[in-house]
Amino acid sequence: MSLQTAFDAAQAASKNLPERPDNLTLLELYALFKQATAGDVSGERPGFTDMVGRAKFDAWNGVKGLSKEAAMQQYIDLIAGLQE
């Protein structure tokens, strides 16, 4: 199975997890997904009033420089751990 196929399968599996992950895990999933699909974060950090946007930006910025393949693999591994 190719990495892209495994990533797509993990993405589909993320919608059917046994229970909703905590917010920190959701931010980690978001950051890894965005890094794998869009690359490094760009644009301005959202303002103080957009707390959700800031949290997402900061999480994505935390994986800046991670390769697409490494982000995909970490996303796959995280989803696999959440399915157990």
mmCIF file of the N, C-alpha and C atoms, coordinates in Angstrom:
data_MODEL
# 
_entry.id   MODEL 
# 
loop_
_atom_site.group_PDB 
_atom_site.id 
_atom_site.type_symbol 
_atom_site.label_atom_id 
_atom_site.label_alt_id 
_atom_site.label_comp_id 
_atom_site.label_asym_id 
_atom_site.label_entity_id 
_atom_site.label_seq_id 
_atom_site.pdbx_PDB_ins_code 
_atom_site.Cartn_x 
_atom_site.Cartn_y 
_atom_site.Cartn_z 
_atom_site.occupancy 
_atom_site.B_iso_or_equiv 
_atom_site.pdbx_formal_charge 
_atom_site.auth_seq_id 
_atom_site.auth_comp_id 
_atom_site.auth_asym_id 
_atom_site.auth_atom_id 
_atom_site.pdbx_PDB_model_num 
ATOM 1   N N  . MET A 1 1  ? 0.843   -1.170 0.000  1.00 0.00 ? 1  MET A N  1 
ATOM 2   C CA . MET A 1 1  ? 0.000   0.000  0.000  1.00 0.00 ? 1  MET A CA 1 
ATOM 3   C C  . MET A 1 1  ? 0.895   1.243  0.000  1.00 0.00 ? 1  MET A C  1 
ATOM 4   N N  . SER A 1 2  ? 0.623   2.158  -0.896 1.00 0.00 ? 2  SER A N  1 
ATOM 5   C CA . SER A 1 2  ? 1.430   3.363  -0.970 1.00 0.00 ? 2  SER A CA 1 
ATOM 6   C C  . SER A 1 2  ? 1.114   4.282  0.211  1.00 0.00 ? 2  SER A C  1 
ATOM 7   N N  . LEU A 1 3  ? 2.019   5.212  0.460  1.00 0.00 ? 3  LEU A N  1 
ATOM 8   C CA . LEU A 1 3  ? 1.833   6.163  1.554  1.00 0.00 ? 3  LEU A CA 1 
ATOM 9   C C  . LEU A 1 3  ? 0.579   7.003  1.327  1.00 0.00 ? 3  LEU A C  1 
ATOM 10  N N  . GLN A 1 4  ? 0.361   7.439  0.086  1.00 0.00 ? 4  GLN A N  1 
ATOM 11  C CA . GLN A 1 4  ? -0.817  8.252  -0.221 1.00 0.00 ? 4  GLN A CA 1 
ATOM 12  C C  . GLN A 1 4  ? -2.103  7.461  0.019  1.00 0.00 ? 4  GLN A C  1 
ATOM 13  N N  . THR A 1 5  ? -2.117  6.205  -0.359 1.00 0.00 ? 5  THR A N  1 
ATOM 14  C CA . THR A 1 5  ? -3.293  5.356  -0.147 1.00 0.00 ? 5  THR A CA 1 
ATOM 15  C C  . THR A 1 5  ? -3.549  5.160  1.344  1.00 0.00 ? 5  THR A C  1 
ATOM 16  N N  . ALA A 1 6  ? -2.486  4.926  2.103  1.00 0.00 ? 6  ALA A N  1 
ATOM 17  C CA . ALA A 1 6  ? -2.623  4.757  3.555  1.00 0.00 ? 6  ALA A CA 1 
ATOM 18  C C  . ALA A 1 6  ? -3.098  6.057  4.204  1.00 0.00 ? 6  ALA A C  1 
ATOM 19  N N  . PHE A 1 7  ? -2.611  7.191  3.703  1.00 0.00 ? 7  PHE A N  1 
ATOM 20  C CA . PHE A 1 7  ? -3.027  8.496  4.222  1.00 0.00 ? 7  PHE A CA 1 
ATOM 21  C C  . PHE A 1 7  ? -4.506  8.726  3.946  1.00 0.00 ? 7  PHE A C  1 
ATOM 22  N N  . ASP A 1 8  ? -4.935  8.417  2.729  1.00 0.00 ? 8  ASP A N  1 
ATOM 23  C CA . ASP A 1 8  ? -6.352  8.563  2.377  1.00 0.00 ? 8  ASP A CA 1 
ATOM 24  C C  . ASP A 1 8  ? -7.230  7.659  3.243  1.00 0.00 ? 8  ASP A C  1 
ATOM 25  N N  . ALA A 1 9  ? -6.762  6.441  3.507  1.00 0.00 ? 9  ALA A N  1 
ATOM 26  C CA . ALA A 1 9  ? -7.513  5.515  4.356  1.00 0.00 ? 9  ALA A CA 1 
ATOM 27  C C  . ALA A 1 9  ? -7.583  6.038  5.789  1.00 0.00 ? 9  ALA A C  1 
ATOM 28  N N  . ALA A 1 10 ? -6.487  6.614  6.285  1.00 0.00 ? 10 ALA A N  1 
ATOM 29  C CA . ALA A 1 10 ? -6.477  7.179  7.636  1.00 0.00 ? 10 ALA A CA 1 
ATOM 30  C C  . ALA A 1 10 ? -7.411  8.376  7.725  1.00 0.00 ? 10 ALA A C  1 
ATOM 31  N N  . GLN A 1 11 ? -7.446  9.161  6.666  1.00 0.00 ? 11 GLN A N  1 
ATOM 32  C CA . GLN A 1 11 ? -8.340  10.316 6.624  1.00 0.00 ? 11 GLN A CA 1 
ATOM 33  C C  . GLN A 1 11 ? -9.799  9.860  6.719  1.00 0.00 ? 11 GLN A C  1 
ATOM 34  N N  . ALA A 1 12 ? -10.137 8.813  5.977  1.00 0.00 ? 12 ALA A N  1 
ATOM 35  C CA . ALA A 1 12 ? -11.497 8.267  6.028  1.00 0.00 ? 12 ALA A CA 1 
ATOM 36  C C  . ALA A 1 12 ? -11.781 7.679  7.412  1.00 0.00 ? 12 ALA A C  1 
ATOM 37  N N  . ALA A 1 13 ? -10.797 7.001  7.986  1.00 0.00 ? 13 ALA A N  1 
ATOM 38  C CA . ALA A 1 13 ? -10.969 6.375  9.299  1.00 0.00 ? 13 ALA A CA 1 
ATOM 39  C C  . ALA A 1 13 ? -11.135 7.421  10.400 1.00 0.00 ? 13 ALA A C  1 
ATOM 40  N N  . SER A 1 14 ? -10.592 8.615  10.184 1.00 0.00 ? 14 SER A N  1 
ATOM 41  C CA . SER A 1 14 ? -10.684 9.663  11.208 1.00 0.00 ? 14 SER A CA 1 
ATOM 42  C C  . SER A 1 14 ? -12.131 10.078 11.462 1.00 0.00 ? 14 SER A C  1 
ATOM 43  N N  . LYS A 1 15 ? -12.991 9.840  10.502 1.00 0.00 ? 15 LYS A N  1 
ATOM 44  C CA . LYS A 1 15 ? -14.400 10.204 10.641 1.00 0.00 ? 15 LYS A CA 1 
ATOM 45  C C  . LYS A 1 15 ? -15.193 9.154  11.421 1.00 0.00 ? 15 LYS A C  1 
ATOM 46  N N  . ASN A 1 16 ? -14.589 8.000  11.670 1.00 0.00 ? 16 ASN A N  1 
ATOM 47  C CA . ASN A 1 16 ? -15.281 6.898  12.348 1.00 0.00 ? 16 ASN A CA 1 
ATOM 48  C C  . ASN A 1 16 ? -14.526 6.403  13.577 1.00 0.00 ? 16 ASN A C  1 
ATOM 49  N N  . LEU A 1 17 ? -13.910 7.315  14.306 1.00 0.00 ? 17 LEU A N  1 
ATOM 50  C CA . LEU A 1 17 ? -13.177 6.921  15.507 1.00 0.00 ? 17 LEU A CA 1 
ATOM 51  C C  . LEU A 1 17 ? -14.164 6.514  16.602 1.00 0.00 ? 17 LEU A C  1 
ATOM 52  N N  . PRO A 1 18 ? -13.761 5.613  17.486 1.00 0.00 ? 18 PRO A N  1 
ATOM 53  C CA . PRO A 1 18 ? -14.664 5.154  18.547 1.00 0.00 ? 18 PRO A CA 1 
ATOM 54  C C  . PRO A 1 18 ? -15.122 6.292  19.466 1.00 0.00 ? 18 PRO A C  1 
ATOM 55  N N  . GLU A 1 19 ? -14.256 7.271  19.702 1.00 0.00 ? 19 GLU A N  1 
ATOM 56  C CA . GLU A 1 19 ? -14.644 8.430  20.512 1.00 0.00 ? 19 GLU A CA 1 
ATOM 57  C C  . GLU A 1 19 ? -13.909 9.664  19.997 1.00 0.00 ? 19 GLU A C  1 
ATOM 58  N N  . ARG A 1 20 ? -14.481 10.824 20.297 1.00 0.00 ? 20 ARG A N  1 
ATOM 59  C CA . ARG A 1 20 ? -13.904 12.084 19.826 1.00 0.00 ? 20 ARG A CA 1 
ATOM 60  C C  . ARG A 1 20 ? -12.601 12.353 20.575 1.00 0.00 ? 20 ARG A C  1 
ATOM 61  N N  . PRO A 1 21 ? -11.507 12.630 19.845 1.00 0.00 ? 21 PRO A N  1 
ATOM 62  C CA . PRO A 1 21 ? -10.233 12.935 20.513 1.00 0.00 ? 21 PRO A CA 1 
ATOM 63  C C  . PRO A 1 21 ? -10.317 14.255 21.282 1.00 0.00 ? 21 PRO A C  1 
ATOM 64  N N  . ASP A 1 22 ? -9.414  14.430 22.240 1.00 0.00 ? 22 ASP A N  1 
ATOM 65  C CA . ASP A 1 22 ? -9.368  15.688 22.974 1.00 0.00 ? 22 ASP A CA 1 
ATOM 66  C C  . ASP A 1 22 ? -8.874  16.807 22.050 1.00 0.00 ? 22 ASP A C  1 
ATOM 67  N N  . ASN A 1 23 ? -9.009  18.034 22.494 1.00 0.00 ? 23 ASN A N  1 
ATOM 68  C CA . ASN A 1 23 ? -8.691  19.184 21.647 1.00 0.00 ? 23 ASN A CA 1 
ATOM 69  C C  . ASN A 1 23 ? -7.225  19.231 21.212 1.00 0.00 ? 23 ASN A C  1 
ATOM 70  N N  . LEU A 1 24 ? -6.304  18.851 22.086 1.00 0.00 ? 24 LEU A N  1 
ATOM 71  C CA . LEU A 1 24 ? -4.889  18.864 21.708 1.00 0.00 ? 24 LEU A CA 1 
ATOM 72  C C  . LEU A 1 24 ? -4.608  17.851 20.596 1.00 0.00 ? 24 LEU A C  1 
ATOM 73  N N  . THR A 1 25 ? -5.238  16.702 20.684 1.00 0.00 ? 25 THR A N  1 
ATOM 74  C CA . THR A 1 25 ? -5.067  15.681 19.646 1.00 0.00 ? 25 THR A CA 1 
ATOM 75  C C  . THR A 1 25 ? -5.690  16.150 18.344 1.00 0.00 ? 25 THR A C  1 
ATOM 76  N N  . LEU A 1 26 ? -6.850  16.801 18.432 1.00 0.00 ? 26 LEU A N  1 
ATOM 77  C CA . LEU A 1 26 ? -7.486  17.341 17.224 1.00 0.00 ? 26 LEU A CA 1 
ATOM 78  C C  . LEU A 1 26 ? -6.594  18.385 16.560 1.00 0.00 ? 26 LEU A C  1 
ATOM 79  N N  . LEU A 1 27 ? -5.943  19.218 17.360 1.00 0.00 ? 27 LEU A N  1 
ATOM 80  C CA . LEU A 1 27 ? -5.025  20.220 16.800 1.00 0.00 ? 27 LEU A CA 1 
ATOM 81  C C  . LEU A 1 27 ? -3.826  19.549 16.137 1.00 0.00 ? 27 LEU A C  1 
ATOM 82  N N  . GLU A 1 28 ? -3.325  18.487 16.754 1.00 0.00 ? 28 GLU A N  1 
ATOM 83  C CA . GLU A 1 28 ? -2.203  17.749 16.173 1.00 0.00 ? 28 GLU A CA 1 
ATOM 84  C C  . GLU A 1 28 ? -2.608  17.115 14.842 1.00 0.00 ? 28 GLU A C  1 
ATOM 85  N N  . LEU A 1 29 ? -3.803  16.521 14.801 1.00 0.00 ? 29 LEU A N  1 
ATOM 86  C CA . LEU A 1 29 ? -4.306  15.942 13.551 1.00 0.00 ? 29 LEU A CA 1 
ATOM 87  C C  . LEU A 1 29 ? -4.444  17.019 12.475 1.00 0.00 ? 29 LEU A C  1 
ATOM 88  N N  . TYR A 1 30 ? -4.997  18.160 12.866 1.00 0.00 ? 30 TYR A N  1 
ATOM 89  C CA . TYR A 1 30 ? -5.172  19.270 11.927 1.00 0.00 ? 30 TYR A CA 1 
ATOM 90  C C  . TYR A 1 30 ? -3.820  19.713 11.363 1.00 0.00 ? 30 TYR A C  1 
ATOM 91  N N  . ALA A 1 31 ? -2.850  19.914 12.255 1.00 0.00 ? 31 ALA A N  1 
ATOM 92  C CA . ALA A 1 31 ? -1.540  20.389 11.836 1.00 0.00 ? 31 ALA A CA 1 
ATOM 93  C C  . ALA A 1 31 ? -0.856  19.404 10.881 1.00 0.00 ? 31 ALA A C  1 
ATOM 94  N N  . LEU A 1 32 ? -0.904  18.134 11.219 1.00 0.00 ? 32 LEU A N  1 
ATOM 95  C CA . LEU A 1 32 ? -0.269  17.120 10.368 1.00 0.00 ? 32 LEU A CA 1 
ATOM 96  C C  . LEU A 1 32 ? -0.981  17.014 9.019  1.00 0.00 ? 32 LEU A C  1 
ATOM 97  N N  . PHE A 1 33 ? -2.324  17.090 9.033  1.00 0.00 ? 33 PHE A N  1 
ATOM 98  C CA . PHE A 1 33 ? -3.081  17.028 7.787  1.00 0.00 ? 33 PHE A CA 1 
ATOM 99  C C  . PHE A 1 33 ? -2.729  18.209 6.894  1.00 0.00 ? 33 PHE A C  1 
ATOM 100 N N  . LYS A 1 34 ? -2.722  19.406 7.459  1.00 0.00 ? 34 LYS A N  1 
ATOM 101 C CA . LYS A 1 34 ? -2.416  20.607 6.670  1.00 0.00 ? 34 LYS A CA 1 
ATOM 102 C C  . LYS A 1 34 ? -0.978  20.561 6.156  1.00 0.00 ? 34 LYS A C  1 
ATOM 103 N N  . GLN A 1 35 ? -0.041  20.101 6.968  1.00 0.00 ? 35 GLN A N  1 
ATOM 104 C CA . GLN A 1 35 ? 1.357   20.021 6.543  1.00 0.00 ? 35 GLN A CA 1 
ATOM 105 C C  . GLN A 1 35 ? 1.493   19.022 5.402  1.00 0.00 ? 35 GLN A C  1 
ATOM 106 N N  . ALA A 1 36 ? 0.761   17.915 5.481  1.00 0.00 ? 36 ALA A N  1 
ATOM 107 C CA . ALA A 1 36 ? 0.831   16.879 4.442  1.00 0.00 ? 36 ALA A CA 1 
ATOM 108 C C  . ALA A 1 36 ? 0.173   17.324 3.148  1.00 0.00 ? 36 ALA A C  1 
ATOM 109 N N  . THR A 1 37 ? -0.876  18.140 3.240  1.00 0.00 ? 37 THR A N  1 
ATOM 110 C CA . THR A 1 37 ? -1.624  18.506 2.045  1.00 0.00 ? 37 THR A CA 1 
ATOM 111 C C  . THR A 1 37 ? -1.276  19.879 1.486  1.00 0.00 ? 37 THR A C  1 
ATOM 112 N N  . ALA A 1 38 ? -0.841  20.805 2.344  1.00 0.00 ? 38 ALA A N  1 
ATOM 113 C CA . ALA A 1 38 ? -0.596  22.178 1.883  1.00 0.00 ? 38 ALA A CA 1 
ATOM 114 C C  . ALA A 1 38 ? 0.837   22.650 2.103  1.00 0.00 ? 38 ALA A C  1 
ATOM 115 N N  . GLY A 1 39 ? 1.629   21.906 2.852  1.00 0.00 ? 39 GLY A N  1 
ATOM 116 C CA . GLY A 1 39 ? 3.003   22.340 3.118  1.00 0.00 ? 39 GLY A CA 1 
ATOM 117 C C  . GLY A 1 39 ? 3.059   23.280 4.313  1.00 0.00 ? 39 GLY A C  1 
ATOM 118 N N  . ASP A 1 40 ? 4.158   24.032 4.398  1.00 0.00 ? 40 ASP A N  1 
ATOM 119 C CA . ASP A 1 40 ? 4.372   24.924 5.535  1.00 0.00 ? 40 ASP A CA 1 
ATOM 120 C C  . ASP A 1 40 ? 3.285   25.985 5.624  1.00 0.00 ? 40 ASP A C  1 
ATOM 121 N N  . VAL A 1 41 ? 2.993   26.370 6.852  1.00 0.00 ? 41 VAL A N  1 
ATOM 122 C CA . VAL A 1 41 ? 1.996   27.404 7.124  1.00 0.00 ? 41 VAL A CA 1 
ATOM 123 C C  . VAL A 1 41 ? 2.423   28.714 6.455  1.00 0.00 ? 41 VAL A C  1 
ATOM 124 N N  . SER A 1 42 ? 1.453   29.453 5.985  1.00 0.00 ? 42 SER A N  1 
ATOM 125 C CA . SER A 1 42 ? 1.738   30.749 5.383  1.00 0.00 ? 42 SER A CA 1 
ATOM 126 C C  . SER A 1 42 ? 0.679   31.739 5.833  1.00 0.00 ? 42 SER A C  1 
ATOM 127 N N  . GLY A 1 43 ? 0.917   32.989 5.588  1.00 0.00 ? 43 GLY A N  1 
ATOM 128 C CA . GLY A 1 43 ? -0.038  34.019 5.964  1.00 0.00 ? 43 GLY A CA 1 
ATOM 129 C C  . GLY A 1 43 ? 0.225   34.536 7.362  1.00 0.00 ? 43 GLY A C  1 
ATOM 130 N N  . GLU A 1 44 ? -0.641  35.419 7.781  1.00 0.00 ? 44 GLU A N  1 
ATOM 131 C CA . GLU A 1 44 ? -0.502  36.056 9.083  1.00 0.00 ? 44 GLU A CA 1 
ATOM 132 C C  . GLU A 1 44 ? -1.211  35.242 10.159 1.00 0.00 ? 44 GLU A C  1 
ATOM 133 N N  . ARG A 1 45 ? -0.668  35.306 11.344 1.00 0.00 ? 45 ARG A N  1 
ATOM 134 C CA . ARG A 1 45 ? -1.308  34.661 12.497 1.00 0.00 ? 45 ARG A CA 1 
ATOM 135 C C  . ARG A 1 45 ? -2.606  35.406 12.790 1.00 0.00 ? 45 ARG A C  1 
ATOM 136 N N  . PRO A 1 46 ? -3.708  34.669 12.978 1.00 0.00 ? 46 PRO A N  1 
ATOM 137 C CA . PRO A 1 46 ? -4.981  35.327 13.278 1.00 0.00 ? 46 PRO A CA 1 
ATOM 138 C C  . PRO A 1 46 ? -4.887  36.202 14.526 1.00 0.00 ? 46 PRO A C  1 
ATOM 139 N N  . GLY A 1 47 ? -5.762  37.173 14.592 1.00 0.00 ? 47 GLY A N  1 
ATOM 140 C CA . GLY A 1 47 ? -5.766  38.120 15.700 1.00 0.00 ? 47 GLY A CA 1 
ATOM 141 C C  . GLY A 1 47 ? -6.187  37.506 17.024 1.00 0.00 ? 47 GLY A C  1 
ATOM 142 N N  . PHE A 1 48 ? -6.038  38.295 18.055 1.00 0.00 ? 48 PHE A N  1 
ATOM 143 C CA . PHE A 1 48 ? -6.310  37.865 19.431 1.00 0.00 ? 48 PHE A CA 1 
ATOM 144 C C  . PHE A 1 48 ? -7.747  37.392 19.625 1.00 0.00 ? 48 PHE A C  1 
ATOM 145 N N  . THR A 1 49 ? -8.677  37.955 18.896 1.00 0.00 ? 49 THR A N  1 
ATOM 146 C CA . THR A 1 49 ? -10.087 37.598 19.081 1.00 0.00 ? 49 THR A CA 1 
ATOM 147 C C  . THR A 1 49 ? -10.457 36.260 18.440 1.00 0.00 ? 49 THR A C  1 
ATOM 148 N N  . ASP A 1 50 ? -9.629  35.760 17.525 1.00 0.00 ? 50 ASP A N  1 
ATOM 149 C CA . ASP A 1 50 ? -9.893  34.480 16.856 1.00 0.00 ? 50 ASP A CA 1 
ATOM 150 C C  . ASP A 1 50 ? -9.064  33.394 17.534 1.00 0.00 ? 50 ASP A C  1 
ATOM 151 N N  . MET A 1 51 ? -9.528  32.931 18.696 1.00 0.00 ? 51 MET A N  1 
ATOM 152 C CA . MET A 1 51 ? -8.735  31.991 19.479 1.00 0.00 ? 51 MET A CA 1 
ATOM 153 C C  . MET A 1 51 ? -8.601  30.633 18.792 1.00 0.00 ? 51 MET A C  1 
ATOM 154 N N  . VAL A 1 52 ? -9.651  30.180 18.125 1.00 0.00 ? 52 VAL A N  1 
ATOM 155 C CA . VAL A 1 52 ? -9.590  28.896 17.425 1.00 0.00 ? 52 VAL A CA 1 
ATOM 156 C C  . VAL A 1 52 ? -8.614  28.996 16.250 1.00 0.00 ? 52 VAL A C  1 
ATOM 157 N N  . GLY A 1 53 ? -8.732  30.060 15.482 1.00 0.00 ? 53 GLY A N  1 
ATOM 158 C CA . GLY A 1 53 ? -7.824  30.275 14.352 1.00 0.00 ? 53 GLY A CA 1 
ATOM 159 C C  . GLY A 1 53 ? -6.378  30.363 14.791 1.00 0.00 ? 53 GLY A C  1 
ATOM 160 N N  . ARG A 1 54 ? -6.136  31.033 15.908 1.00 0.00 ? 54 ARG A N  1 
ATOM 161 C CA . ARG A 1 54 ? -4.771  31.142 16.440 1.00 0.00 ? 54 ARG A CA 1 
ATOM 162 C C  . ARG A 1 54 ? -4.233  29.774 16.852 1.00 0.00 ? 54 ARG A C  1 
ATOM 163 N N  . ALA A 1 55 ? -5.078  28.988 17.520 1.00 0.00 ? 55 ALA A N  1 
ATOM 164 C CA . ALA A 1 55 ? -4.652  27.659 17.972 1.00 0.00 ? 55 ALA A CA 1 
ATOM 165 C C  . ALA A 1 55 ? -4.304  26.781 16.775 1.00 0.00 ? 55 ALA A C  1 
ATOM 166 N N  . LYS A 1 56 ? -5.123  26.839 15.738 1.00 0.00 ? 56 LYS A N  1 
ATOM 167 C CA . LYS A 1 56 ? -4.853  26.055 14.532 1.00 0.00 ? 56 LYS A CA 1 
ATOM 168 C C  . LYS A 1 56 ? -3.572  26.532 13.862 1.00 0.00 ? 56 LYS A C  1 
ATOM 169 N N  . PHE A 1 57 ? -3.406  27.844 13.730 1.00 0.00 ? 57 PHE A N  1 
ATOM 170 C CA . PHE A 1 57 ? -2.203  28.403 13.112 1.00 0.00 ? 57 PHE A CA 1 
ATOM 171 C C  . PHE A 1 57 ? -0.963  27.975 13.888 1.00 0.00 ? 57 PHE A C  1 
ATOM 172 N N  . ASP A 1 58 ? -1.013  28.102 15.220 1.00 0.00 ? 58 ASP A N  1 
ATOM 173 C CA . ASP A 1 58 ? 0.135   27.748 16.050 1.00 0.00 ? 58 ASP A CA 1 
ATOM 174 C C  . ASP A 1 58 ? 0.468   26.260 15.959 1.00 0.00 ? 58 ASP A C  1 
ATOM 175 N N  . ALA A 1 59 ? -0.563  25.407 15.912 1.00 0.00 ? 59 ALA A N  1 
ATOM 176 C CA . ALA A 1 59 ? -0.326  23.971 15.788 1.00 0.00 ? 59 ALA A CA 1 
ATOM 177 C C  . ALA A 1 59 ? 0.335   23.651 14.457 1.00 0.00 ? 59 ALA A C  1 
ATOM 178 N N  . TRP A 1 60 ? -0.177  24.252 13.386 1.00 0.00 ? 60 TRP A N  1 
ATOM 179 C CA . TRP A 1 60 ? 0.387   24.019 12.055 1.00 0.00 ? 60 TRP A CA 1 
ATOM 180 C C  . TRP A 1 60 ? 1.806   24.569 11.988 1.00 0.00 ? 60 TRP A C  1 
ATOM 181 N N  . ASN A 1 61 ? 2.028   25.723 12.586 1.00 0.00 ? 61 ASN A N  1 
ATOM 182 C CA . ASN A 1 61 ? 3.355   26.324 12.590 1.00 0.00 ? 61 ASN A CA 1 
ATOM 183 C C  . ASN A 1 61 ? 4.343   25.453 13.368 1.00 0.00 ? 61 ASN A C  1 
ATOM 184 N N  . GLY A 1 62 ? 3.826   24.677 14.312 1.00 0.00 ? 62 GLY A N  1 
ATOM 185 C CA . GLY A 1 62 ? 4.665   23.792 15.116 1.00 0.00 ? 62 GLY A CA 1 
ATOM 186 C C  . GLY A 1 62 ? 5.269   22.637 14.333 1.00 0.00 ? 62 GLY A C  1 
ATOM 187 N N  . VAL A 1 63 ? 4.693   22.304 13.195 1.00 0.00 ? 63 VAL A N  1 
ATOM 188 C CA . VAL A 1 63 ? 5.240   21.220 12.363 1.00 0.00 ? 63 VAL A CA 1 
ATOM 189 C C  . VAL A 1 63 ? 5.887   21.774 11.094 1.00 0.00 ? 63 VAL A C  1 
ATOM 190 N N  . LYS A 1 64 ? 6.134   23.069 11.085 1.00 0.00 ? 64 LYS A N  1 
ATOM 191 C CA . LYS A 1 64 ? 6.769   23.724 9.931  1.00 0.00 ? 64 LYS A CA 1 
ATOM 192 C C  . LYS A 1 64 ? 8.114   23.059 9.640  1.00 0.00 ? 64 LYS A C  1 
ATOM 193 N N  . GLY A 1 65 ? 8.362   22.788 8.377  1.00 0.00 ? 65 GLY A N  1 
ATOM 194 C CA . GLY A 1 65 ? 9.605   22.160 7.969  1.00 0.00 ? 65 GLY A CA 1 
ATOM 195 C C  . GLY A 1 65 ? 9.532   20.646 7.874  1.00 0.00 ? 65 GLY A C  1 
ATOM 196 N N  . LEU A 1 66 ? 8.476   20.059 8.403  1.00 0.00 ? 66 LEU A N  1 
ATOM 197 C CA . LEU A 1 66 ? 8.286   18.609 8.323  1.00 0.00 ? 66 LEU A CA 1 
ATOM 198 C C  . LEU A 1 66 ? 7.938   18.256 6.880  1.00 0.00 ? 66 LEU A C  1 
ATOM 199 N N  . SER A 1 67 ? 8.550   17.219 6.356  1.00 0.00 ? 67 SER A N  1 
ATOM 200 C CA . SER A 1 67 ? 8.278   16.844 4.965  1.00 0.00 ? 67 SER A CA 1 
ATOM 201 C C  . SER A 1 67 ? 6.855   16.319 4.823  1.00 0.00 ? 67 SER A C  1 
ATOM 202 N N  . LYS A 1 68 ? 6.347   16.383 3.606  1.00 0.00 ? 68 LYS A N  1 
ATOM 203 C CA . LYS A 1 68 ? 5.000   15.891 3.309  1.00 0.00 ? 68 LYS A CA 1 
ATOM 204 C C  . LYS A 1 68 ? 4.876   14.427 3.717  1.00 0.00 ? 68 LYS A C  1 
ATOM 205 N N  . GLU A 1 69 ? 5.877   13.633 3.373  1.00 0.00 ? 69 GLU A N  1 
ATOM 206 C CA . GLU A 1 69 ? 5.844   12.202 3.664  1.00 0.00 ? 69 GLU A CA 1 
ATOM 207 C C  . GLU A 1 69 ? 5.869   11.931 5.164  1.00 0.00 ? 69 GLU A C  1 
ATOM 208 N N  . ALA A 1 70 ? 6.697   12.670 5.894  1.00 0.00 ? 70 ALA A N  1 
ATOM 209 C CA . ALA A 1 70 ? 6.778   12.482 7.348  1.00 0.00 ? 70 ALA A CA 1 
ATOM 210 C C  . ALA A 1 70 ? 5.463   12.891 8.012  1.00 0.00 ? 70 ALA A C  1 
ATOM 211 N N  . ALA A 1 71 ? 4.856   13.986 7.535  1.00 0.00 ? 71 ALA A N  1 
ATOM 212 C CA . ALA A 1 71 ? 3.573   14.423 8.085  1.00 0.00 ? 71 ALA A CA 1 
ATOM 213 C C  . ALA A 1 71 ? 2.494   13.387 7.817  1.00 0.00 ? 71 ALA A C  1 
ATOM 214 N N  . MET A 1 72 ? 2.490   12.817 6.621  1.00 0.00 ? 72 MET A N  1 
ATOM 215 C CA . MET A 1 72 ? 1.517   11.773 6.287  1.00 0.00 ? 72 MET A CA 1 
ATOM 216 C C  . MET A 1 72 ? 1.683   10.582 7.216  1.00 0.00 ? 72 MET A C  1 
ATOM 217 N N  . GLN A 1 73 ? 2.924   10.147 7.418  1.00 0.00 ? 73 GLN A N  1 
ATOM 218 C CA . GLN A 1 73 ? 3.178   8.968  8.245  1.00 0.00 ? 73 GLN A CA 1 
ATOM 219 C C  . GLN A 1 73 ? 2.780   9.224  9.691  1.00 0.00 ? 73 GLN A C  1 
ATOM 220 N N  . GLN A 1 74 ? 3.077   10.400 10.219 1.00 0.00 ? 74 GLN A N  1 
ATOM 221 C CA . GLN A 1 74 ? 2.697   10.720 11.593 1.00 0.00 ? 74 GLN A CA 1 
ATOM 222 C C  . GLN A 1 74 ? 1.178   10.775 11.741 1.00 0.00 ? 74 GLN A C  1 
ATOM 223 N N  . TYR A 1 75 ? 0.495   11.300 10.725 1.00 0.00 ? 75 TYR A N  1 
ATOM 224 C CA . TYR A 1 75 ? -0.971  11.350 10.732 1.00 0.00 ? 75 TYR A CA 1 
ATOM 225 C C  . TYR A 1 75 ? -1.534  9.929  10.746 1.00 0.00 ? 75 TYR A C  1 
ATOM 226 N N  . ILE A 1 76 ? -1.016  9.074  9.892  1.00 0.00 ? 76 ILE A N  1 
ATOM 227 C CA . ILE A 1 76 ? -1.448  7.668  9.821  1.00 0.00 ? 76 ILE A CA 1 
ATOM 228 C C  . ILE A 1 76 ? -1.242  6.988  11.172 1.00 0.00 ? 76 ILE A C  1 
ATOM 229 N N  . ASP A 1 77 ? -0.071  7.180  11.763 1.00 0.00 ? 77 ASP A N  1 
ATOM 230 C CA . ASP A 1 77 ? 0.245   6.549  13.053 1.00 0.00 ? 77 ASP A CA 1 
ATOM 231 C C  . ASP A 1 77 ? -0.677  7.058  14.155 1.00 0.00 ? 77 ASP A C  1 
ATOM 232 N N  . LEU A 1 78 ? -0.972  8.360  14.152 1.00 0.00 ? 78 LEU A N  1 
ATOM 233 C CA . LEU A 1 78 ? -1.841  8.936  15.177 1.00 0.00 ? 78 LEU A CA 1 
ATOM 234 C C  . LEU A 1 78 ? -3.256  8.389  15.060 1.00 0.00 ? 78 LEU A C  1 
ATOM 235 N N  . ILE A 1 79 ? -3.779  8.312  13.847 1.00 0.00 ? 79 ILE A N  1 
ATOM 236 C CA . ILE A 1 79 ? -5.120  7.756  13.630 1.00 0.00 ? 79 ILE A CA 1 
ATOM 237 C C  . ILE A 1 79 ? -5.150  6.291  14.062 1.00 0.00 ? 79 ILE A C  1 
ATOM 238 N N  . ALA A 1 80 ? -4.124  5.541  13.709 1.00 0.00 ? 80 ALA A N  1 
ATOM 239 C CA . ALA A 1 80 ? -4.073  4.133  14.091 1.00 0.00 ? 80 ALA A CA 1 
ATOM 240 C C  . ALA A 1 80 ? -4.102  3.978  15.617 1.00 0.00 ? 80 ALA A C  1 
ATOM 241 N N  . GLY A 1 81 ? -3.397  4.854  16.322 1.00 0.00 ? 81 GLY A N  1 
ATOM 242 C CA . GLY A 1 81 ? -3.390  4.813  17.778 1.00 0.00 ? 81 GLY A CA 1 
ATOM 243 C C  . GLY A 1 81 ? -4.757  5.160  18.368 1.00 0.00 ? 81 GLY A C  1 
ATOM 244 N N  . LEU A 1 82 ? -5.488  6.045  17.705 1.00 0.00 ? 82 LEU A N  1 
ATOM 245 C CA . LEU A 1 82 ? -6.798  6.455  18.202 1.00 0.00 ? 82 LEU A CA 1 
ATOM 246 C C  . LEU A 1 82 ? -7.868  5.396  17.939 1.00 0.00 ? 82 LEU A C  1 
ATOM 247 N N  . GLN A 1 83 ? -7.631  4.502  17.000 1.00 0.00 ? 83 GLN A N  1 
ATOM 248 C CA . GLN A 1 83 ? -8.593  3.464  16.678 1.00 0.00 ? 83 GLN A CA 1 
ATOM 249 C C  . GLN A 1 83 ? -8.569  2.317  17.670 1.00 0.00 ? 83 GLN A C  1 
ATOM 250 N N  . GLU A 1 84 ? -7.521  2.229  18.451 1.00 0.00 ? 84 GLU A N  1 
ATOM 251 C CA . GLU A 1 84 ? -7.377  1.103  19.393 1.00 0.00 ? 84 GLU A CA 1 
ATOM 252 C C  . GLU A 1 84 ? -8.210  1.291  20.626 1.00 0.00 ? 84 GLU A C  1 
# 
